[in-house]
Amino acid sequence: MYQLERVVRVVWPSSLWLMATDGIEGTPRAYLFILMSVAANVLLYGVLGSVVWSVKYFVADRSKR
């Protein structure tokens, strides 16, 4: 199971915030951790997607020349 946890930390690093809600489900503090996790995912994958899109755009632009 430890190998799976290592993969999850790399692919989904904000899952640590979701683990922080263990035992405090349904409280405002838990909802804050969930909101932080979602915001981190949006930011992380938005930046990652922008980088991939930019690289693809520039590679395609060079191939047209």
DONUKE-595439 format. One record per residue: x, y, z of N, C-alpha, C in turn; residue in one letter. Coordinates in steps of 0.05 Angstrom, whole numbers, padded with zeros to 5 digits. Each point is the difference from the previous one (the first is absolute). Example, Ala and Ser with C-alpha at 12.3 -4.5 7.8 and 13.67 -1.06 7.14 Angstrom:
BEGIN
<rec><n_px>00264</n_px><n_py>-00114</n_py><n_pz>00156</n_pz><ca_px>-00018</ca_px><ca_py>00024</ca_py><ca_pz>00000</ca_pz><c_px>00018</c_px><c_py>00024</c_py><c_pz>00000</c_pz><residuo>A</residuo></rec>
<rec><n_px>-00007</n_px><n_py>00021</n_py><n_pz>-00014</n_pz><ca_px>00016</ca_px><ca_py>00024</ca_py><ca_pz>00001</ca_pz><c_px>-00015</c_px><c_py>00022</c_py><c_pz>00014</c_pz><residuo>S</residuo></rec>
//
This chain:
BEGIN
<rec><n_px>00016</n_px><n_py>-00024</n_py><n_pz>00000</n_pz><ca_px>-00016</ca_px><ca_py>00024</ca_py><ca_pz>00000</ca_pz><c_px>00017</c_px><c_py>00025</c_py><c_pz>00000</c_pz><residuo>M</residuo></rec>
<rec><n_px>00025</n_px><n_py>-00002</n_py><n_pz>00011</n_pz><ca_px>00017</ca_px><ca_py>00023</ca_py><ca_pz>00001</ca_pz><c_px>00007</c_px><c_py>00011</c_py><c_pz>-00028</c_pz><residuo>Y</residuo></rec>
<rec><n_px>00004</n_px><n_py>-00018</n_py><n_pz>-00020</n_pz><ca_px>00006</ca_px><ca_py>00009</ca_py><ca_pz>-00027</ca_pz><c_px>-00023</c_px><c_py>00016</c_py><c_pz>-00011</c_pz><residuo>Q</residuo></rec>
<rec><n_px>-00025</n_px><n_py>-00008</n_py><n_pz>00005</n_pz><ca_px>-00023</ca_px><ca_py>00015</ca_py><ca_pz>-00009</ca_pz><c_px>00000</c_px><c_py>00028</c_py><c_pz>00012</c_pz><residuo>L</residuo></rec>
<rec><n_px>00006</n_px><n_py>00002</n_py><n_pz>00026</n_pz><ca_px>00001</ca_px><ca_py>00026</ca_py><ca_pz>00013</ca_pz><c_px>00021</c_px><c_py>00019</c_py><c_pz>-00013</c_pz><residuo>E</residuo></rec>
<rec><n_px>00022</n_px><n_py>-00012</n_py><n_pz>-00007</n_pz><ca_px>00021</ca_px><ca_py>00016</ca_py><ca_pz>-00013</ca_pz><c_px>-00009</c_px><c_py>00011</c_py><c_pz>-00027</c_pz><residuo>R</residuo></rec>
<rec><n_px>-00014</n_px><n_py>-00017</n_py><n_pz>-00015</n_pz><ca_px>-00011</ca_px><ca_py>00008</ca_py><ca_pz>-00026</ca_pz><c_px>-00021</c_px><c_py>00022</c_py><c_pz>00003</c_pz><residuo>V</residuo></rec>
<rec><n_px>-00017</n_px><n_py>-00003</n_py><n_pz>00020</n_pz><ca_px>-00021</ca_px><ca_py>00020</ca_py><ca_pz>00005</ca_pz><c_px>00013</c_px><c_py>00027</c_py><c_pz>00008</c_pz><residuo>V</residuo></rec>
<rec><n_px>00021</n_px><n_py>-00001</n_py><n_pz>00015</n_pz><ca_px>00013</ca_px><ca_py>00026</ca_py><ca_pz>00008</ca_pz><c_px>00012</c_px><c_py>00014</c_py><c_pz>-00024</c_pz><residuo>R</residuo></rec>
<rec><n_px>00009</n_px><n_py>-00015</n_py><n_pz>-00020</n_pz><ca_px>00011</ca_px><ca_py>00013</ca_py><ca_pz>-00024</ca_pz><c_px>-00022</c_px><c_py>00009</c_py><c_pz>-00019</c_pz><residuo>V</residuo></rec>
<rec><n_px>-00020</n_px><n_py>-00016</n_py><n_pz>-00005</n_pz><ca_px>-00021</ca_px><ca_py>00006</ca_py><ca_pz>-00019</ca_pz><c_px>-00020</c_px><c_py>00020</c_py><c_pz>00012</c_pz><residuo>V</residuo></rec>
<rec><n_px>-00005</n_px><n_py>-00002</n_py><n_pz>00026</n_pz><ca_px>-00021</ca_px><ca_py>00016</ca_py><ca_pz>00013</ca_pz><c_px>00010</c_px><c_py>00010</c_py><c_pz>00026</c_pz><residuo>W</residuo></rec>
<rec><n_px>00019</n_px><n_py>00019</n_py><n_pz>00000</n_pz><ca_px>00013</ca_px><ca_py>00009</ca_py><ca_pz>00025</ca_pz><c_px>-00019</c_px><c_py>00013</c_py><c_pz>00020</c_pz><residuo>P</residuo></rec>
<rec><n_px>-00022</n_px><n_py>00012</n_py><n_pz>-00009</n_pz><ca_px>-00018</ca_px><ca_py>00013</ca_py><ca_pz>00018</ca_pz><c_px>-00017</c_px><c_py>-00021</c_py><c_pz>00016</c_pz><residuo>S</residuo></rec>
<rec><n_px>00003</n_px><n_py>-00025</n_py><n_pz>-00006</n_pz><ca_px>-00014</ca_px><ca_py>-00021</ca_py><ca_pz>00015</ca_pz><c_px>00007</c_px><c_py>00001</c_py><c_pz>00030</c_pz><residuo>S</residuo></rec>
<rec><n_px>00024</n_px><n_py>00011</n_py><n_pz>00006</n_pz><ca_px>00008</ca_px><ca_py>00003</ca_py><ca_pz>00028</ca_pz><c_px>-00020</c_px><c_py>00017</c_py><c_pz>00016</c_pz><residuo>L</residuo></rec>
<rec><n_px>-00011</n_px><n_py>00020</n_py><n_pz>-00013</n_pz><ca_px>-00020</ca_px><ca_py>00017</ca_py><ca_pz>00013</ca_pz><c_px>-00025</c_px><c_py>-00016</c_py><c_pz>00005</c_pz><residuo>W</residuo></rec>
<rec><n_px>-00007</n_px><n_py>-00017</n_py><n_pz>-00018</n_pz><ca_px>-00024</ca_px><ca_py>-00016</ca_py><ca_pz>00004</ca_pz><c_px>00004</c_px><c_py>-00020</c_py><c_pz>00023</c_pz><residuo>L</residuo></rec>
<rec><n_px>00024</n_px><n_py>-00010</n_py><n_pz>00003</n_pz><ca_px>00005</ca_px><ca_py>-00018</ca_py><ca_pz>00023</ca_pz><c_px>-00002</c_px><c_py>00015</c_py><c_pz>00026</c_pz><residuo>M</residuo></rec>
<rec><n_px>00004</n_px><n_py>00026</n_py><n_pz>00000</n_pz><ca_px>-00002</ca_px><ca_py>00016</ca_py><ca_pz>00025</ca_pz><c_px>-00029</c_px><c_py>00002</c_py><c_pz>00010</c_pz><residuo>A</residuo></rec>
<rec><n_px>-00019</n_px><n_py>-00007</n_py><n_pz>-00017</n_pz><ca_px>-00028</ca_px><ca_py>00001</ca_py><ca_pz>00009</ca_pz><c_px>-00009</c_px><c_py>-00025</c_py><c_pz>00014</c_pz><residuo>T</residuo></rec>
<rec><n_px>00018</n_px><n_py>-00020</n_py><n_pz>00003</n_pz><ca_px>-00008</ca_px><ca_py>-00024</ca_py><ca_pz>00013</ca_pz><c_px>-00007</c_px><c_py>00005</c_py><c_pz>00029</c_pz><residuo>D</residuo></rec>
<rec><n_px>-00024</n_px><n_py>-00006</n_py><n_pz>00007</n_pz><ca_px>-00010</ca_px><ca_py>00004</ca_py><ca_pz>00028</ca_pz><c_px>-00014</c_px><c_py>00027</c_py><c_pz>00005</c_pz><residuo>G</residuo></rec>
<rec><n_px>00001</n_px><n_py>00018</n_py><n_pz>-00019</n_pz><ca_px>-00014</ca_px><ca_py>00026</ca_py><ca_pz>00003</ca_pz><c_px>-00020</c_px><c_py>00004</c_py><c_pz>-00022</c_pz><residuo>I</residuo></rec>
<rec><n_px>-00010</n_px><n_py>-00021</n_py><n_pz>-00012</n_pz><ca_px>-00019</ca_px><ca_py>00002</ca_py><ca_pz>-00022</ca_pz><c_px>-00024</c_px><c_py>00016</c_py><c_pz>00008</c_pz><residuo>E</residuo></rec>
<rec><n_px>-00010</n_px><n_py>00017</n_py><n_pz>-00018</n_pz><ca_px>-00024</ca_px><ca_py>00016</ca_py><ca_pz>00004</ca_pz><c_px>00004</c_px><c_py>00025</c_py><c_pz>00016</c_pz><residuo>G</residuo></rec>
<rec><n_px>00024</n_px><n_py>00007</n_py><n_pz>00007</n_pz><ca_px>00005</ca_px><ca_py>00025</ca_py><ca_pz>00015</ca_pz><c_px>00010</c_px><c_py>00021</c_py><c_pz>-00020</c_pz><residuo>T</residuo></rec>
<rec><n_px>-00002</n_px><n_py>00025</n_py><n_pz>00008</n_pz><ca_px>00010</ca_px><ca_py>00022</ca_py><ca_pz>-00017</ca_pz><c_px>00030</c_px><c_py>-00003</c_py><c_pz>-00006</c_pz><residuo>P</residuo></rec>
<rec><n_px>00015</n_px><n_py>-00010</n_py><n_pz>00019</n_pz><ca_px>00028</ca_px><ca_py>-00004</ca_py><ca_pz>-00004</ca_pz><c_px>00005</c_px><c_py>-00021</c_py><c_pz>-00022</c_pz><residuo>R</residuo></rec>
<rec><n_px>-00015</n_px><n_py>-00021</n_py><n_pz>-00001</n_pz><ca_px>00003</ca_px><ca_py>-00021</ca_py><ca_pz>-00020</ca_pz><c_px>-00007</c_px><c_py>00012</c_py><c_pz>-00028</c_pz><residuo>A</residuo></rec>
<rec><n_px>-00021</n_px><n_py>00016</n_py><n_pz>-00001</n_pz><ca_px>-00007</ca_px><ca_py>00012</ca_py><ca_pz>-00026</ca_pz><c_px>00022</c_px><c_py>00019</c_py><c_pz>-00009</c_pz><residuo>Y</residuo></rec>
<rec><n_px>00014</n_px><n_py>00014</n_py><n_pz>00018</n_pz><ca_px>00022</ca_px><ca_py>00017</ca_py><ca_pz>-00007</ca_pz><c_px>00022</c_px><c_py>-00017</c_py><c_pz>-00013</c_pz><residuo>L</residuo></rec>
<rec><n_px>00007</n_px><n_py>-00023</n_py><n_pz>00012</n_pz><ca_px>00020</ca_px><ca_py>-00017</ca_py><ca_pz>-00011</ca_pz><c_px>-00008</c_px><c_py>-00011</c_py><c_pz>-00028</c_pz><residuo>F</residuo></rec>
<rec><n_px>-00025</n_px><n_py>-00006</n_py><n_pz>-00003</n_pz><ca_px>-00010</ca_px><ca_py>-00010</ca_py><ca_pz>-00026</ca_pz><c_px>00002</c_px><c_py>00023</c_py><c_pz>-00021</c_pz><residuo>I</residuo></rec>
<rec><n_px>-00008</n_px><n_py>00024</n_py><n_pz>00008</n_pz><ca_px>00002</ca_px><ca_py>00023</ca_py><ca_pz>-00018</ca_pz><c_px>00029</c_px><c_py>00005</c_py><c_pz>-00008</c_pz><residuo>L</residuo></rec>
<rec><n_px>00019</n_px><n_py>-00002</n_py><n_pz>00019</n_pz><ca_px>00028</ca_px><ca_py>00004</ca_py><ca_pz>-00006</ca_pz><c_px>00010</c_px><c_py>-00022</c_py><c_pz>-00019</c_pz><residuo>M</residuo></rec>
<rec><n_px>-00009</n_px><n_py>-00024</n_py><n_pz>00004</n_pz><ca_px>00008</ca_px><ca_py>-00022</ca_py><ca_pz>-00018</ca_pz><c_px>-00010</c_px><c_py>00004</c_py><c_pz>-00028</c_pz><residuo>S</residuo></rec>
<rec><n_px>-00024</n_px><n_py>00008</n_py><n_pz>-00003</n_pz><ca_px>-00012</ca_px><ca_py>00005</ca_py><ca_pz>-00027</ca_pz><c_px>00015</c_px><c_py>00023</c_py><c_pz>-00013</c_pz><residuo>V</residuo></rec>
<rec><n_px>00004</n_px><n_py>00022</n_py><n_pz>00015</n_pz><ca_px>00014</ca_px><ca_py>00023</ca_py><ca_pz>-00011</ca_pz><c_px>00028</c_px><c_py>-00007</c_py><c_pz>-00009</c_pz><residuo>A</residuo></rec>
<rec><n_px>00014</n_px><n_py>-00016</n_py><n_pz>00016</n_pz><ca_px>00027</ca_px><ca_py>-00008</ca_py><ca_pz>-00007</ca_pz><c_px>00000</c_px><c_py>-00017</c_py><c_pz>-00026</c_pz><residuo>A</residuo></rec>
<rec><n_px>-00020</n_px><n_py>-00018</n_py><n_pz>-00002</n_pz><ca_px>-00002</ca_px><ca_py>-00016</ca_py><ca_pz>-00025</ca_pz><c_px>-00005</c_px><c_py>00017</c_py><c_pz>-00024</c_pz><residuo>N</residuo></rec>
<rec><n_px>-00018</n_px><n_py>00019</n_py><n_pz>00002</n_pz><ca_px>-00006</ca_px><ca_py>00018</ca_py><ca_pz>-00022</ca_pz><c_px>00025</c_px><c_py>00015</c_py><c_pz>-00008</c_pz><residuo>V</residuo></rec>
<rec><n_px>00014</n_px><n_py>00011</n_py><n_pz>00019</n_pz><ca_px>00024</ca_px><ca_py>00015</ca_py><ca_pz>-00005</ca_pz><c_px>00022</c_px><c_py>-00018</c_py><c_pz>-00012</c_pz><residuo>L</residuo></rec>
<rec><n_px>00005</n_px><n_py>-00022</n_py><n_pz>00012</n_pz><ca_px>00021</ca_px><ca_py>-00018</ca_py><ca_pz>-00009</ca_pz><c_px>-00005</c_px><c_py>-00010</c_py><c_pz>-00028</c_pz><residuo>L</residuo></rec>
<rec><n_px>-00024</n_px><n_py>-00010</n_py><n_pz>-00005</n_pz><ca_px>-00005</ca_px><ca_py>-00012</ca_py><ca_pz>-00027</ca_pz><c_px>-00006</c_px><c_py>00022</c_py><c_pz>-00020</c_pz><residuo>Y</residuo></rec>
<rec><n_px>-00008</n_px><n_py>00023</n_py><n_pz>00008</n_pz><ca_px>-00002</ca_px><ca_py>00023</ca_py><ca_pz>-00019</ca_pz><c_px>00027</c_px><c_py>00009</c_py><c_pz>-00010</c_pz><residuo>G</residuo></rec>
<rec><n_px>00019</n_px><n_py>00002</n_py><n_pz>00018</n_pz><ca_px>00027</ca_px><ca_py>00007</ca_py><ca_pz>-00007</ca_pz><c_px>00013</c_px><c_py>-00022</c_py><c_pz>-00017</c_pz><residuo>V</residuo></rec>
<rec><n_px>-00003</n_px><n_py>-00025</n_py><n_pz>00008</n_pz><ca_px>00011</ca_px><ca_py>-00022</ca_py><ca_pz>-00015</ca_pz><c_px>-00012</c_px><c_py>-00002</c_py><c_pz>-00028</c_pz><residuo>L</residuo></rec>
<rec><n_px>-00026</n_px><n_py>00004</n_py><n_pz>-00002</n_pz><ca_px>-00013</ca_px><ca_py>00000</ca_py><ca_pz>-00026</ca_pz><c_px>00009</c_px><c_py>00023</c_py><c_pz>-00018</c_pz><residuo>G</residuo></rec>
<rec><n_px>00004</n_px><n_py>00023</n_py><n_pz>00012</n_pz><ca_px>00010</ca_px><ca_py>00023</ca_py><ca_pz>-00015</ca_pz><c_px>00028</c_px><c_py>-00004</c_py><c_pz>-00011</c_pz><residuo>S</residuo></rec>
<rec><n_px>00016</n_px><n_py>-00013</n_py><n_pz>00016</n_pz><ca_px>00028</ca_px><ca_py>-00006</ca_py><ca_pz>-00008</ca_pz><c_px>-00001</c_px><c_py>-00020</c_py><c_pz>-00023</c_pz><residuo>V</residuo></rec>
<rec><n_px>-00015</n_px><n_py>-00021</n_py><n_pz>00003</n_pz><ca_px>-00002</ca_px><ca_py>-00020</ca_py><ca_pz>-00022</ca_pz><c_px>-00011</c_px><c_py>00012</c_py><c_pz>-00025</c_pz><residuo>V</residuo></rec>
<rec><n_px>-00021</n_px><n_py>00017</n_py><n_pz>00003</n_pz><ca_px>-00012</ca_px><ca_py>00012</ca_py><ca_pz>-00024</ca_pz><c_px>00020</c_px><c_py>00019</c_py><c_pz>-00013</c_pz><residuo>W</residuo></rec>
<rec><n_px>00015</n_px><n_py>00015</n_py><n_pz>00016</n_pz><ca_px>00020</ca_px><ca_py>00019</ca_py><ca_pz>-00012</ca_pz><c_px>00021</c_px><c_py>-00015</c_py><c_pz>-00015</c_pz><residuo>S</residuo></rec>
<rec><n_px>00010</n_px><n_py>-00022</n_py><n_pz>00012</n_pz><ca_px>00021</ca_px><ca_py>-00015</ca_py><ca_pz>-00014</ca_pz><c_px>-00012</c_px><c_py>-00012</c_py><c_pz>-00026</c_pz><residuo>V</residuo></rec>
<rec><n_px>-00024</n_px><n_py>-00010</n_py><n_pz>00001</n_pz><ca_px>-00012</ca_px><ca_py>-00011</ca_py><ca_pz>-00024</ca_pz><c_px>-00004</c_px><c_py>00022</c_py><c_pz>-00021</c_pz><residuo>K</residuo></rec>
<rec><n_px>-00009</n_px><n_py>00023</n_py><n_pz>00009</n_pz><ca_px>-00004</ca_px><ca_py>00022</ca_py><ca_pz>-00019</ca_pz><c_px>00026</c_px><c_py>00009</c_py><c_pz>-00013</c_pz><residuo>Y</residuo></rec>
<rec><n_px>00021</n_px><n_py>00002</n_py><n_pz>00015</n_pz><ca_px>00026</ca_px><ca_py>00009</ca_py><ca_pz>-00012</ca_pz><c_px>00012</c_px><c_py>-00021</c_py><c_pz>-00018</c_pz><residuo>F</residuo></rec>
<rec><n_px>-00003</n_px><n_py>-00026</n_py><n_pz>00007</n_pz><ca_px>00010</ca_px><ca_py>-00021</ca_py><ca_pz>-00016</ca_pz><c_px>-00015</c_px><c_py>-00001</c_py><c_pz>-00027</c_pz><residuo>V</residuo></rec>
<rec><n_px>-00027</n_px><n_py>00003</n_py><n_pz>00002</n_pz><ca_px>-00016</ca_px><ca_py>00000</ca_py><ca_pz>-00025</ca_pz><c_px>00006</c_px><c_py>00024</c_py><c_pz>-00017</c_pz><residuo>A</residuo></rec>
<rec><n_px>00005</n_px><n_py>00023</n_py><n_pz>00013</n_pz><ca_px>00006</ca_px><ca_py>00025</ca_py><ca_pz>-00015</ca_pz><c_px>00027</c_px><c_py>-00003</c_py><c_pz>-00014</c_pz><residuo>D</residuo></rec>
<rec><n_px>00020</n_px><n_py>-00013</n_py><n_pz>00012</n_pz><ca_px>00026</ca_px><ca_py>-00003</ca_py><ca_pz>-00013</ca_pz><c_px>-00002</c_px><c_py>-00020</c_py><c_pz>-00023</c_pz><residuo>R</residuo></rec>
<rec><n_px>-00017</n_px><n_py>-00019</n_py><n_pz>00002</n_pz><ca_px>-00002</ca_px><ca_py>-00020</ca_py><ca_pz>-00022</ca_pz><c_px>-00014</c_px><c_py>00012</c_py><c_pz>-00024</c_pz><residuo>S</residuo></rec>
<rec><n_px>-00015</n_px><n_py>00021</n_py><n_pz>00003</n_pz><ca_px>-00013</ca_px><ca_py>00013</ca_py><ca_pz>-00023</ca_pz><c_px>00019</c_px><c_py>00018</c_py><c_pz>-00016</c_pz><residuo>K</residuo></rec>
<rec><n_px>00022</n_px><n_py>00007</n_py><n_pz>00012</n_pz><ca_px>00019</ca_px><ca_py>00018</ca_py><ca_pz>-00013</ca_pz><c_px>00016</c_px><c_py>-00013</c_py><c_pz>-00021</c_pz><residuo>R</residuo></rec>
//
